[in-house]
Amino acid sequence: MKEYRVKVEVKLKPVVLDPQGKSVLSALRNLGFGEVEDARIGKLIELTIKDGDSGNVEERVTEMCRKLLSNPVIENFDVKVEEKNV
Amino acid sequence: MKEYRVKVEVKLKPVVLDPQGKSVLSALRNLGFGEVEDARIGKLIELTIKDGDSGNVEERVTEMCRKLLSNPVIENFDVKVEEKNV
């Protein structure tokens, strides 16, 4: 039985407007950080997974993203699997 | 003038309860992903920064994190600077 730490990055697609990012951008500029050109906000999901079969962890997490973790209409996701010391 | 892409990961400190993560965990299990042991949700902030002085981009973004992007009482942050082709 191996343990994995999986990092999932969920970002809005580049064509989708990001009002939260725009508001962070304008707040940063008001604070004096004029060098910031753009800001976009996404989600970072960290999963701990226990599984005997190493091969299909990435595949299973991709399925989780499609079914629950992301909205495929407006978001892209990226899965990174790291093996963990148990 | 160089352009940088900066990725900021903001995560709840390990000792802080994460109700959103718990609810994702239970939803994943109900969907049949019983191998998931834990889930924690953080923020991913992507900044585009234009700056002449390469040295202090990381320092400036760390200041942004302290002042606006994170809540240092309950969150940790991690800054990664990439140079971008302009």
Backbone of each chain as nested JSON, in Angstrom:
{
  "chains": [
    {"id": "A", "residues": [
      {"number": 1, "name": "MET", "atoms": {"N": [0.846, -1.205, 0.0], "CA": [0.0, 0.0, 0.0], "C": [0.877, 1.25, 0.0]}},
      {"number": 2, "name": "LYS", "atoms": {"N": [0.747, 2.022, -1.029], "CA": [1.532, 3.248, -1.108], "C": [0.656, 4.468, -0.821]}},
      {"number": 3, "name": "GLU", "atoms": {"N": [1.332, 5.531, -0.394], "CA": [0.583, 6.755, -0.152], "C": [1.078, 7.827, -1.115]}},
      {"number": 4, "name": "TYR", "atoms": {"N": [0.149, 8.561, -1.671], "CA": [0.508, 9.594, -2.637], "C": [-0.01, 10.935, -2.178]}},
      {"number": 5, "name": "ARG", "atoms": {"N": [0.758, 11.959, -2.501], "CA": [0.27, 13.327, -2.33], "C": [0.034, 13.872, -3.737]}},
      {"number": 6, "name": "VAL", "atoms": {"N": [-1.179, 14.32, -3.986], "CA": [-1.52, 14.787, -5.324], "C": [-1.913, 16.26, -5.266]}},
      {"number": 7, "name": "LYS", "atoms": {"N": [-1.309, 17.048, -6.143], "CA": [-1.615, 18.472, -6.199], "C": [-2.429, 18.735, -7.458]}},
      {"number": 8, "name": "VAL", "atoms": {"N": [-3.596, 19.312, -7.292], "CA": [-4.438, 19.641, -8.445], "C": [-4.555, 21.164, -8.534]}},
      {"number": 9, "name": "GLU", "atoms": {"N": [-4.173, 21.709, -9.684], "CA": [-4.341, 23.148, -9.909], "C": [-5.525, 23.351, -10.836]}},
      {"number": 10, "name": "VAL", "atoms": {"N": [-6.504, 24.11, -10.376], "CA": [-7.677, 24.393, -11.206], "C": [-7.675, 25.886, -11.53]}},
      {"number": 11, "name": "LYS", "atoms": {"N": [-7.579, 26.193, -12.822], "CA": [-7.513, 27.602, -13.24], "C": [-8.634, 27.897, -14.211]}},
      {"number": 12, "name": "LEU", "atoms": {"N": [-9.125, 29.123, -14.182], "CA": [-10.08, 29.55, -15.195], "C": [-9.411, 29.522, -16.562]}},
      {"number": 13, "name": "LYS", "atoms": {"N": [-10.141, 29.13, -17.603], "CA": [-9.589, 29.188, -18.957], "C": [-9.226, 30.63, -19.301]}},
      {"number": 14, "name": "PRO", "atoms": {"N": [-8.179, 30.817, -20.115], "CA": [-7.726, 32.188, -20.404], "C": [-8.803, 33.096, -21.001]}},
      {"number": 15, "name": "VAL", "atoms": {"N": [-9.763, 32.537, -21.723], "CA": [-10.807, 33.375, -22.33], "C": [-11.904, 33.775, -21.342]}},
      {"number": 16, "name": "VAL", "atoms": {"N": [-11.915, 33.169, -20.162], "CA": [-12.983, 33.439, -19.203], "C": [-12.615, 34.636, -18.325]}},
      {"number": 17, "name": "LEU", "atoms": {"N": [-13.535, 35.561, -18.156], "CA": [-13.311, 36.722, -17.29], "C": [-13.143, 36.291, -15.84]}},
      {"number": 18, "name": "ASP", "atoms": {"N": [-12.259, 36.98, -15.106], "CA": [-11.983, 36.63, -13.714], "C": [-12.18, 37.862, -12.832]}},
      {"number": 19, "name": "PRO", "atoms": {"N": [-13.422, 38.113, -12.404], "CA": [-13.688, 39.324, -11.612], "C": [-12.92, 39.358, -10.291]}},
      {"number": 20, "name": "GLN", "atoms": {"N": [-12.72, 38.19, -9.668], "CA": [-11.968, 38.134, -8.405], "C": [-10.511, 38.573, -8.647]}},
      {"number": 21, "name": "GLY", "atoms": {"N": [-9.946, 38.094, -9.762], "CA": [-8.59, 38.501, -10.131], "C": [-8.5, 39.993, -10.394]}},
      {"number": 22, "name": "LYS", "atoms": {"N": [-9.492, 40.541, -11.086], "CA": [-9.49, 41.981, -11.372], "C": [-9.538, 42.786, -10.086]}},
      {"number": 23, "name": "SER", "atoms": {"N": [-10.303, 42.29, -9.128], "CA": [-10.421, 43.062, -7.897], "C": [-9.132, 42.961, -7.07]}},
      {"number": 24, "name": "VAL", "atoms": {"N": [-8.463, 41.803, -7.104], "CA": [-7.151, 41.687, -6.459], "C": [-6.146, 42.607, -7.15]}},
      {"number": 25, "name": "LEU", "atoms": {"N": [-6.187, 42.634, -8.502], "CA": [-5.285, 43.504, -9.271], "C": [-5.443, 44.964, -8.854]}},
      {"number": 26, "name": "SER", "atoms": {"N": [-6.702, 45.419, -8.754], "CA": [-6.885, 46.834, -8.445], "C": [-6.517, 47.123, -6.987]}},
      {"number": 27, "name": "ALA", "atoms": {"N": [-6.744, 46.158, -6.091], "CA": [-6.33, 46.34, -4.692], "C": [-4.802, 46.424, -4.589]}},
      {"number": 28, "name": "LEU", "atoms": {"N": [-4.094, 45.559, -5.336], "CA": [-2.625, 45.586, -5.304], "C": [-2.103, 46.938, -5.797]}},
      {"number": 29, "name": "ARG", "atoms": {"N": [-2.72, 47.445, -6.889], "CA": [-2.272, 48.742, -7.417], "C": [-2.529, 49.863, -6.429]}},
      {"number": 30, "name": "ASN", "atoms": {"N": [-3.672, 49.813, -5.764], "CA": [-3.972, 50.837, -4.754], "C": [-2.999, 50.793, -3.584]}},
      {"number": 31, "name": "LEU", "atoms": {"N": [-2.432, 49.604, -3.332], "CA": [-1.463, 49.471, -2.243], "C": [-0.058, 49.896, -2.674]}},
      {"number": 32, "name": "GLY", "atoms": {"N": [0.085, 50.319, -3.941], "CA": [1.39, 50.798, -4.393], "C": [2.171, 49.787, -5.226]}},
      {"number": 33, "name": "PHE", "atoms": {"N": [1.555, 48.649, -5.557], "CA": [2.244, 47.655, -6.385], "C": [1.857, 47.877, -7.857]}},
      {"number": 34, "name": "GLY", "atoms": {"N": [2.315, 48.998, -8.421], "CA": [1.941, 49.381, -9.776], "C": [2.529, 48.487, -10.85]}},
      {"number": 35, "name": "GLU", "atoms": {"N": [3.54, 47.675, -10.496], "CA": [4.189, 46.817, -11.494], "C": [3.349, 45.602, -11.873]}},
      {"number": 36, "name": "VAL", "atoms": {"N": [2.267, 45.346, -11.127], "CA": [1.436, 44.179, -11.43], "C": [0.547, 44.478, -12.635]}},
      {"number": 37, "name": "GLU", "atoms": {"N": [0.669, 43.641, -13.662], "CA": [-0.07, 43.833, -14.918], "C": [-1.381, 43.053, -14.924]}},
      {"number": 38, "name": "ASP", "atoms": {"N": [-1.348, 41.89, -14.301], "CA": [-2.542, 41.057, -14.318], "C": [-2.518, 40.099, -13.129]}},
      {"number": 39, "name": "ALA", "atoms": {"N": [-3.702, 39.711, -12.668], "CA": [-3.809, 38.746, -11.575], "C": [-4.975, 37.817, -11.889]}},
      {"number": 40, "name": "ARG", "atoms": {"N": [-4.753, 36.533, -11.735], "CA": [-5.841, 35.573, -11.91], "C": [-5.84, 34.597, -10.74]}},
      {"number": 41, "name": "ILE", "atoms": {"N": [-7.033, 34.241, -10.294], "CA": [-7.155, 33.422, -9.092], "C": [-7.677, 32.037, -9.455]}},
      {"number": 42, "name": "GLY", "atoms": {"N": [-6.997, 31.026, -8.96], "CA": [-7.454, 29.657, -9.181], "C": [-7.542, 28.911, -7.867]}},
      {"number": 43, "name": "LYS", "atoms": {"N": [-7.789, 27.606, -7.967], "CA": [-7.872, 26.776, -6.767], "C": [-6.711, 25.803, -6.74]}},
      {"number": 44, "name": "LEU", "atoms": {"N": [-6.29, 25.478, -5.524], "CA": [-5.229, 24.508, -5.334], "C": [-5.812, 23.427, -4.43]}},
      {"number": 45, "name": "ILE", "atoms": {"N": [-5.899, 22.2, -4.927], "CA": [-6.486, 21.131, -4.134], "C": [-5.415, 20.088, -3.858]}},
      {"number": 46, "name": "GLU", "atoms": {"N": [-5.171, 19.807, -2.578], "CA": [-4.167, 18.807, -2.222], "C": [-4.865, 17.574, -1.676]}},
      {"number": 47, "name": "LEU", "atoms": {"N": [-4.607, 16.45, -2.335], "CA": [-5.237, 15.2, -1.927], "C": [-4.191, 14.249, -1.375]}},
      {"number": 48, "name": "THR", "atoms": {"N": [-4.566, 13.492, -0.346], "CA": [-3.743, 12.377, 0.116], "C": [-4.47, 11.111, -0.285]}},
      {"number": 49, "name": "ILE", "atoms": {"N": [-3.779, 10.238, -1.02], "CA": [-4.436, 9.054, -1.575], "C": [-3.672, 7.802, -1.185]}},
      {"number": 50, "name": "LYS", "atoms": {"N": [-4.408, 6.792, -0.685], "CA": [-3.813, 5.497, -0.353], "C": [-4.264, 4.502, -1.393]}},
      {"number": 51, "name": "ASP", "atoms": {"N": [-3.306, 3.912, -2.06], "CA": [-3.689, 3.013, -3.133], "C": [-2.594, 2.002, -3.392]}},
      {"number": 52, "name": "GLY", "atoms": {"N": [-2.998, 0.778, -3.656], "CA": [-2.032, -0.258, -3.947], "C": [-1.459, -0.13, -5.349]}},
      {"number": 53, "name": "ASP", "atoms": {"N": [-2.278, 0.27, -6.263], "CA": [-1.884, 0.292, -7.668], "C": [-1.402, 1.685, -8.062]}},
      {"number": 54, "name": "SER", "atoms": {"N": [-0.089, 1.777, -8.267], "CA": [0.509, 3.089, -8.521], "C": [0.087, 3.676, -9.868]}},
      {"number": 55, "name": "GLY", "atoms": {"N": [-0.11, 2.794, -10.833], "CA": [-0.278, 3.268, -12.211], "C": [-1.449, 4.191, -12.418]}},
      {"number": 56, "name": "ASN", "atoms": {"N": [-2.558, 3.897, -11.748], "CA": [-3.756, 4.629, -12.148], "C": [-4.155, 5.777, -11.219]}},
      {"number": 57, "name": "VAL", "atoms": {"N": [-3.238, 6.219, -10.332], "CA": [-3.585, 7.328, -9.438], "C": [-3.887, 8.586, -10.251]}},
      {"number": 58, "name": "GLU", "atoms": {"N": [-3.006, 8.895, -11.213], "CA": [-3.21, 10.102, -12.023], "C": [-4.533, 10.036, -12.788]}},
      {"number": 59, "name": "GLU", "atoms": {"N": [-4.807, 8.832, -13.313], "CA": [-6.042, 8.622, -14.068], "C": [-7.28, 8.833, -13.175]}},
      {"number": 60, "name": "ARG", "atoms": {"N": [-7.215, 8.26, -11.953], "CA": [-8.34, 8.396, -11.022], "C": [-8.553, 9.856, -10.633]}},
      {"number": 61, "name": "VAL", "atoms": {"N": [-7.458, 10.574, -10.384], "CA": [-7.601, 11.981, -9.975], "C": [-8.143, 12.82, -11.135]}},
      {"number": 62, "name": "THR", "atoms": {"N": [-7.721, 12.478, -12.364], "CA": [-8.274, 13.168, -13.534], "C": [-9.793, 12.971, -13.598]}},
      {"number": 63, "name": "GLU", "atoms": {"N": [-10.222, 11.754, -13.264], "CA": [-11.666, 11.472, -13.224], "C": [-12.355, 12.31, -12.132]}},
      {"number": 64, "name": "MET", "atoms": {"N": [-11.694, 12.428, -10.953], "CA": [-12.25, 13.27, -9.87], "C": [-12.412, 14.713, -10.337]}},
      {"number": 65, "name": "CYS", "atoms": {"N": [-11.406, 15.198, -11.093], "CA": [-11.463, 16.58, -11.593], "C": [-12.651, 16.751, -12.525]}},
      {"number": 66, "name": "ARG", "atoms": {"N": [-12.84, 15.774, -13.412], "CA": [-13.939, 15.882, -14.378], "C": [-15.296, 15.838, -13.677]}},
      {"number": 67, "name": "LYS", "atoms": {"N": [-15.386, 14.981, -12.624], "CA": [-16.685, 14.776, -11.992], "C": [-17.01, 15.791, -10.914]}},
      {"number": 68, "name": "LEU", "atoms": {"N": [-15.993, 16.297, -10.198], "CA": [-16.301, 17.132, -9.04], "C": [-15.414, 18.374, -8.882]}},
      {"number": 69, "name": "LEU", "atoms": {"N": [-14.101, 18.191, -9.065], "CA": [-13.181, 19.253, -8.63], "C": [-13.125, 20.462, -9.56]}},
      {"number": 70, "name": "SER", "atoms": {"N": [-13.453, 20.267, -10.824], "CA": [-13.397, 21.405, -11.739], "C": [-14.684, 21.504, -12.536]}},
      {"number": 71, "name": "ASN", "atoms": {"N": [-14.904, 22.66, -13.107], "CA": [-16.0, 22.856, -14.047], "C": [-15.385, 22.918, -15.454]}},
      {"number": 72, "name": "PRO", "atoms": {"N": [-15.46, 21.801, -16.201], "CA": [-14.736, 21.717, -17.473], "C": [-15.174, 22.755, -18.505]}},
      {"number": 73, "name": "VAL", "atoms": {"N": [-16.337, 23.359, -18.3], "CA": [-16.794, 24.375, -19.247], "C": [-15.933, 25.64, -19.159]}},
      {"number": 74, "name": "ILE", "atoms": {"N": [-15.577, 26.02, -17.937], "CA": [-14.838, 27.287, -17.784], "C": [-13.441, 27.117, -17.18]}},
      {"number": 75, "name": "GLU", "atoms": {"N": [-13.103, 25.898, -16.745], "CA": [-11.817, 25.728, -16.062], "C": [-10.941, 24.645, -16.698]}},
      {"number": 76, "name": "ASN", "atoms": {"N": [-9.627, 24.852, -16.597], "CA": [-8.657, 23.811, -16.926], "C": [-8.076, 23.263, -15.637]}},
      {"number": 77, "name": "PHE", "atoms": {"N": [-7.606, 22.007, -15.675], "CA": [-6.938, 21.505, -14.474], "C": [-5.638, 20.806, -14.829]}},
      {"number": 78, "name": "ASP", "atoms": {"N": [-4.803, 20.669, -13.805], "CA": [-3.473, 20.113, -13.976], "C": [-3.206, 19.239, -12.745]}},
      {"number": 79, "name": "VAL", "atoms": {"N": [-2.832, 17.978, -12.974], "CA": [-2.648, 17.017, -11.877], "C": [-1.171, 16.664, -11.733]}},
      {"number": 80, "name": "LYS", "atoms": {"N": [-0.629, 16.792, -10.513], "CA": [0.758, 16.364, -10.262], "C": [0.782, 15.351, -9.121]}},
      {"number": 81, "name": "VAL", "atoms": {"N": [1.29, 14.148, -9.398], "CA": [1.328, 13.098, -8.386], "C": [2.734, 12.98, -7.814]}},
      {"number": 82, "name": "GLU", "atoms": {"N": [2.834, 13.013, -6.483], "CA": [4.111, 12.766, -5.814], "C": [3.955, 11.559, -4.9]}},
      {"number": 83, "name": "GLU", "atoms": {"N": [4.948, 10.665, -4.91], "CA": [4.887, 9.559, -3.964], "C": [5.323, 10.092, -2.6]}},
      {"number": 84, "name": "LYS", "atoms": {"N": [4.717, 9.564, -1.564], "CA": [5.0, 10.078, -0.226], "C": [5.685, 8.992, 0.592]}},
      {"number": 85, "name": "ASN", "atoms": {"N": [6.572, 9.385, 1.473], "CA": [7.163, 8.403, 2.385], "C": [6.139, 7.988, 3.42]}},
      {"number": 86, "name": "VAL", "atoms": {"N": [5.928, 6.686, 3.547], "CA": [4.941, 6.227, 4.524], "C": [5.665, 5.62, 5.72]}}
    ]},
    {"id": "B", "residues": [
      {"number": 1, "name": "MET", "atoms": {"N": [13.152, 46.307, -19.718], "CA": [11.93, 45.934, -18.981], "C": [11.63, 44.449, -19.167]}},
      {"number": 2, "name": "LYS", "atoms": {"N": [11.633, 43.711, -18.095], "CA": [11.359, 42.277, -18.18], "C": [9.954, 41.975, -17.687]}},
      {"number": 3, "name": "GLU", "atoms": {"N": [9.427, 40.854, -18.17], "CA": [8.11, 40.453, -17.698], "C": [8.247, 39.13, -16.941]}},
      {"number": 4, "name": "TYR", "atoms": {"N": [7.552, 39.041, -15.838], "CA": [7.624, 37.84, -15.008], "C": [6.242, 37.256, -14.807]}},
      {"number": 5, "name": "ARG", "atoms": {"N": [6.206, 35.929, -14.754], "CA": [4.98, 35.266, -14.337], "C": [5.258, 34.712, -12.942]}},
      {"number": 6, "name": "VAL", "atoms": {"N": [4.436, 35.072, -11.992], "CA": [4.66, 34.65, -10.61], "C": [3.478, 33.815, -10.132]}},
      {"number": 7, "name": "LYS", "atoms": {"N": [3.794, 32.658, -9.572], "CA": [2.755, 31.776, -9.056], "C": [2.8, 31.816, -7.528]}},
      {"number": 8, "name": "VAL", "atoms": {"N": [1.691, 32.154, -6.913], "CA": [1.623, 32.187, -5.453], "C": [0.652, 31.104, -4.984]}},
      {"number": 9, "name": "GLU", "atoms": {"N": [1.146, 30.22, -4.133], "CA": [0.27, 29.199, -3.547], "C": [-0.031, 29.595, -2.114]}},
      {"number": 10, "name": "VAL", "atoms": {"N": [-1.309, 29.735, -1.804], "CA": [-1.708, 30.079, -0.438], "C": [-2.466, 28.899, 0.144]}},
      {"number": 11, "name": "LYS", "atoms": {"N": [-1.911, 28.324, 1.235], "CA": [-2.532, 27.137, 1.841], "C": [-2.838, 27.412, 3.303]}},
      {"number": 12, "name": "LEU", "atoms": {"N": [-3.899, 26.82, 3.791], "CA": [-4.164, 26.883, 5.226], "C": [-3.039, 26.177, 5.97]}},
      {"number": 13, "name": "LYS", "atoms": {"N": [-2.644, 26.712, 7.122], "CA": [-1.642, 26.028, 7.947], "C": [-2.156, 24.655, 8.356]}},
      {"number": 14, "name": "PRO", "atoms": {"N": [-1.241, 23.672, 8.487], "CA": [-1.695, 22.304, 8.788], "C": [-2.562, 22.179, 10.046]}},
      {"number": 15, "name": "VAL", "atoms": {"N": [-2.362, 23.048, 11.024], "CA": [-3.14, 22.945, 12.259], "C": [-4.543, 23.55, 12.14]}},
      {"number": 16, "name": "VAL", "atoms": {"N": [-4.808, 24.26, 11.041], "CA": [-6.1, 24.936, 10.886], "C": [-7.111, 23.994, 10.225]}},
      {"number": 17, "name": "LEU", "atoms": {"N": [-8.298, 23.911, 10.787], "CA": [-9.36, 23.089, 10.21], "C": [-9.765, 23.623, 8.84]}},
      {"number": 18, "name": "ASP", "atoms": {"N": [-10.099, 22.708, 7.916], "CA": [-10.478, 23.103, 6.557], "C": [-11.838, 22.488, 6.207]}},
      {"number": 19, "name": "PRO", "atoms": {"N": [-12.926, 23.173, 6.565], "CA": [-14.257, 22.604, 6.331], "C": [-14.551, 22.391, 4.844]}},
      {"number": 20, "name": "GLN", "atoms": {"N": [-14.033, 23.278, 3.981], "CA": [-14.25, 23.114, 2.543], "C": [-13.572, 21.824, 2.061]}},
      {"number": 21, "name": "GLY", "atoms": {"N": [-12.362, 21.581, 2.555], "CA": [-11.654, 20.345, 2.211], "C": [-12.407, 19.117, 2.689]}},
      {"number": 22, "name": "LYS", "atoms": {"N": [-12.941, 19.186, 3.901], "CA": [-13.691, 18.049, 4.454], "C": [-14.916, 17.749, 3.605]}},
      {"number": 23, "name": "SER", "atoms": {"N": [-15.537, 18.795, 3.117], "CA": [-16.748, 18.562, 2.332], "C": [-16.41, 18.003, 0.946]}},
      {"number": 24, "name": "VAL", "atoms": {"N": [-15.276, 18.436, 0.383], "CA": [-14.806, 17.838, -0.876], "C": [-14.456, 16.364, -0.651]}},
      {"number": 25, "name": "LEU", "atoms": {"N": [-13.776, 16.088, 0.474], "CA": [-13.411, 14.706, 0.804], "C": [-14.635, 13.808, 0.867]}},
      {"number": 26, "name": "SER", "atoms": {"N": [-15.67, 14.282, 1.551], "CA": [-16.839, 13.412, 1.695], "C": [-17.585, 13.277, 0.363]}},
      {"number": 27, "name": "ALA", "atoms": {"N": [-17.587, 14.335, -0.45], "CA": [-18.215, 14.233, -1.775], "C": [-17.462, 13.235, -2.657]}},
      {"number": 28, "name": "LEU", "atoms": {"N": [-16.123, 13.27, -2.604], "CA": [-15.33, 12.337, -3.414], "C": [-15.625, 10.898, -3.002]}},
      {"number": 29, "name": "ARG", "atoms": {"N": [-15.704, 10.658, -1.678], "CA": [-15.986, 9.293, -1.202], "C": [-17.368, 8.829, -1.635]}},
      {"number": 30, "name": "ASN", "atoms": {"N": [-18.345, 9.739, -1.571], "CA": [-19.691, 9.371, -2.018], "C": [-19.728, 9.05, -3.509]}},
      {"number": 31, "name": "LEU", "atoms": {"N": [-18.805, 9.641, -4.267], "CA": [-18.753, 9.361, -5.701], "C": [-17.977, 8.074, -6.01]}},
      {"number": 32, "name": "GLY", "atoms": {"N": [-17.496, 7.394, -4.959], "CA": [-16.814, 6.12, -5.182], "C": [-15.297, 6.198, -5.147]}},
      {"number": 33, "name": "PHE", "atoms": {"N": [-14.752, 7.374, -4.779], "CA": [-13.295, 7.49, -4.681], "C": [-12.859, 7.25, -3.235]}},
      {"number": 34, "name": "GLY", "atoms": {"N": [-13.007, 6.007, -2.783], "CA": [-12.74, 5.671, -1.39], "C": [-11.269, 5.737, -1.017]}},
      {"number": 35, "name": "GLU", "atoms": {"N": [-10.379, 5.779, -2.019], "CA": [-8.935, 5.805, -1.741], "C": [-8.44, 7.16, -1.245]}},
      {"number": 36, "name": "VAL", "atoms": {"N": [-9.3, 8.184, -1.321], "CA": [-8.878, 9.517, -0.879], "C": [-8.917, 9.587, 0.646]}},
      {"number": 37, "name": "GLU", "atoms": {"N": [-7.77, 9.925, 1.24], "CA": [-7.645, 9.966, 2.698], "C": [-7.882, 11.374, 3.239]}},
      {"number": 38, "name": "ASP", "atoms": {"N": [-7.467, 12.359, 2.468], "CA": [-7.611, 13.725, 2.943], "C": [-7.628, 14.69, 1.755]}},
      {"number": 39, "name": "ALA", "atoms": {"N": [-8.3, 15.809, 1.923], "CA": [-8.333, 16.835, 0.89], "C": [-8.245, 18.195, 1.577]}},
      {"number": 40, "name": "ARG", "atoms": {"N": [-7.398, 19.056, 1.046], "CA": [-7.31, 20.42, 1.571], "C": [-7.318, 21.4, 0.404]}},
      {"number": 41, "name": "ILE", "atoms": {"N": [-8.019, 22.512, 0.604], "CA": [-8.212, 23.457, -0.486], "C": [-7.434, 24.739, -0.209]}},
      {"number": 42, "name": "GLY", "atoms": {"N": [-6.683, 25.185, -1.185], "CA": [-5.965, 26.447, -1.071], "C": [-6.249, 27.342, -2.26]}},
      {"number": 43, "name": "LYS", "atoms": {"N": [-5.513, 28.45, -2.327], "CA": [-5.687, 29.376, -3.442], "C": [-4.43, 29.383, -4.297]}},
      {"number": 44, "name": "LEU", "atoms": {"N": [-4.644, 29.609, -5.586], "CA": [-3.534, 29.711, -6.517], "C": [-3.673, 31.076, -7.178]}},
      {"number": 45, "name": "ILE", "atoms": {"N": [-2.684, 31.937, -6.987], "CA": [-2.768, 33.284, -7.551], "C": [-1.651, 33.448, -8.58]}},
      {"number": 46, "name": "GLU", "atoms": {"N": [-2.031, 33.776, -9.812], "CA": [-1.03, 33.975, -10.855], "C": [-0.936, 35.445, -11.195]}},
      {"number": 47, "name": "LEU", "atoms": {"N": [0.278, 35.992, -11.035], "CA": [0.481, 37.413, -11.303], "C": [1.378, 37.59, -12.523]}},
      {"number": 48, "name": "THR", "atoms": {"N": [1.088, 38.607, -13.313], "CA": [2.007, 39.027, -14.374], "C": [2.598, 40.352, -13.929]}},
      {"number": 49, "name": "ILE", "atoms": {"N": [3.933, 40.408, -13.893], "CA": [4.598, 41.583, -13.34], "C": [5.606, 42.139, -14.334]}},
      {"number": 50, "name": "LYS", "atoms": {"N": [5.55, 43.452, -14.568], "CA": [6.524, 44.115, -15.426], "C": [7.442, 44.917, -14.54]}},
      {"number": 51, "name": "ASP", "atoms": {"N": [8.731, 44.622, -14.654], "CA": [9.649, 45.309, -13.759], "C": [11.029, 45.348, -14.367]}},
      {"number": 52, "name": "GLY", "atoms": {"N": [11.707, 46.466, -14.197], "CA": [13.06, 46.576, -14.713], "C": [14.06, 45.83, -13.849]}},
      {"number": 53, "name": "ASP", "atoms": {"N": [13.822, 45.832, -12.575], "CA": [14.788, 45.265, -11.632], "C": [14.394, 43.83, -11.293]}},
      {"number": 54, "name": "SER", "atoms": {"N": [15.198, 42.894, -11.807], "CA": [14.848, 41.483, -11.655], "C": [14.964, 41.011, -10.205]}},
      {"number": 55, "name": "GLY", "atoms": {"N": [15.909, 41.584, -9.484], "CA": [16.273, 41.039, -8.181], "C": [15.151, 41.038, -7.168]}},
      {"number": 56, "name": "ASN", "atoms": {"N": [14.337, 42.091, -7.186], "CA": [13.429, 42.209, -6.051], "C": [11.982, 41.795, -6.335]}},
      {"number": 57, "name": "VAL", "atoms": {"N": [11.737, 41.086, -7.463], "CA": [10.372, 40.654, -7.76], "C": [9.848, 39.724, -6.657]}},
      {"number": 58, "name": "GLU", "atoms": {"N": [10.663, 38.742, -6.276], "CA": [10.228, 37.79, -5.252], "C": [9.928, 38.508, -3.934]}},
      {"number": 59, "name": "GLU", "atoms": {"N": [10.816, 39.461, -3.62], "CA": [10.646, 40.238, -2.384], "C": [9.341, 41.059, -2.395]}},
      {"number": 60, "name": "ARG", "atoms": {"N": [9.079, 41.697, -3.561], "CA": [7.862, 42.504, -3.687], "C": [6.611, 41.622, -3.568]}},
      {"number": 61, "name": "VAL", "atoms": {"N": [6.651, 40.456, -4.208], "CA": [5.475, 39.58, -4.161], "C": [5.268, 39.045, -2.734]}},
      {"number": 62, "name": "THR", "atoms": {"N": [6.377, 38.774, -2.032], "CA": [6.253, 38.359, -0.636], "C": [5.559, 39.452, 0.182]}},
      {"number": 63, "name": "GLU", "atoms": {"N": [5.9, 40.707, -0.11], "CA": [5.244, 41.833, 0.563], "C": [3.74, 41.869, 0.215]}},
      {"number": 64, "name": "MET", "atoms": {"N": [3.417, 41.616, -1.079], "CA": [1.994, 41.564, -1.481], "C": [1.257, 40.48, -0.7]}},
      {"number": 65, "name": "CYS", "atoms": {"N": [1.916, 39.334, -0.514], "CA": [1.284, 38.228, 0.218], "C": [1.001, 38.638, 1.654]}},
      {"number": 66, "name": "ARG", "atoms": {"N": [1.984, 39.308, 2.275], "CA": [1.815, 39.715, 3.675], "C": [0.702, 40.741, 3.82]}},
      {"number": 67, "name": "LYS", "atoms": {"N": [0.61, 41.661, 2.825], "CA": [-0.328, 42.766, 2.959], "C": [-1.731, 42.451, 2.474]}},
      {"number": 68, "name": "LEU", "atoms": {"N": [-1.854, 41.583, 1.45], "CA": [-3.17, 41.394, 0.846], "C": [-3.529, 39.95, 0.521]}},
      {"number": 69, "name": "LEU", "atoms": {"N": [-2.577, 39.215, -0.085], "CA": [-2.956, 37.941, -0.705], "C": [-3.182, 36.8, 0.289]}},
      {"number": 70, "name": "SER", "atoms": {"N": [-2.572, 36.891, 1.462], "CA": [-2.779, 35.808, 2.427], "C": [-3.132, 36.378, 3.79]}},
      {"number": 71, "name": "ASN", "atoms": {"N": [-3.673, 35.519, 4.616], "CA": [-3.904, 35.859, 6.015], "C": [-2.846, 35.127, 6.841]}},
      {"number": 72, "name": "PRO", "atoms": {"N": [-1.789, 35.842, 7.256], "CA": [-0.644, 35.171, 7.898], "C": [-0.997, 34.457, 9.202]}},
      {"number": 73, "name": "VAL", "atoms": {"N": [-2.145, 34.768, 9.769], "CA": [-2.536, 34.101, 11.017], "C": [-2.886, 32.638, 10.754]}},
      {"number": 74, "name": "ILE", "atoms": {"N": [-3.58, 32.382, 9.658], "CA": [-4.034, 31.001, 9.403], "C": [-3.459, 30.382, 8.124]}},
      {"number": 75, "name": "GLU", "atoms": {"N": [-2.738, 31.18, 7.322], "CA": [-2.268, 30.648, 6.039], "C": [-0.754, 30.763, 5.859]}},
      {"number": 76, "name": "ASN", "atoms": {"N": [-0.203, 29.807, 5.111], "CA": [1.176, 29.902, 4.639], "C": [1.151, 30.225, 3.15]}},
      {"number": 77, "name": "PHE", "atoms": {"N": [2.22, 30.86, 2.663], "CA": [2.282, 31.075, 1.219], "C": [3.645, 30.7, 0.664]}},
      {"number": 78, "name": "ASP", "atoms": {"N": [3.652, 30.486, -0.656], "CA": [4.845, 30.03, -1.348], "C": [4.898, 30.781, -2.687]}},
      {"number": 79, "name": "VAL", "atoms": {"N": [6.009, 31.443, -2.964], "CA": [6.128, 32.28, -4.167], "C": [7.11, 31.657, -5.153]}},
      {"number": 80, "name": "LYS", "atoms": {"N": [6.678, 31.487, -6.412], "CA": [7.593, 30.99, -7.45], "C": [7.632, 31.974, -8.62]}},
      {"number": 81, "name": "VAL", "atoms": {"N": [8.828, 32.488, -8.917], "CA": [8.966, 33.474, -9.996], "C": [9.522, 32.804, -11.247]}},
      {"number": 82, "name": "GLU", "atoms": {"N": [8.845, 33.005, -12.375], "CA": [9.367, 32.532, -13.665], "C": [9.555, 33.733, -14.578]}},
      {"number": 83, "name": "GLU", "atoms": {"N": [10.679, 33.77, -15.293], "CA": [10.841, 34.83, -16.289], "C": [10.026, 34.456, -17.514]}},
      {"number": 84, "name": "LYS", "atoms": {"N": [9.456, 35.464, -18.147], "CA": [8.58, 35.183, -19.279], "C": [9.204, 35.747, -20.551]}},
      {"number": 85, "name": "ASN", "atoms": {"N": [9.007, 35.076, -21.658], "CA": [9.479, 35.635, -22.935], "C": [8.604, 36.816, -23.325]}},
      {"number": 86, "name": "VAL", "atoms": {"N": [9.238, 37.958, -23.589], "CA": [8.446, 39.136, -23.96], "C": [8.605, 39.399, -25.465]}}
    ]}
  ]
}
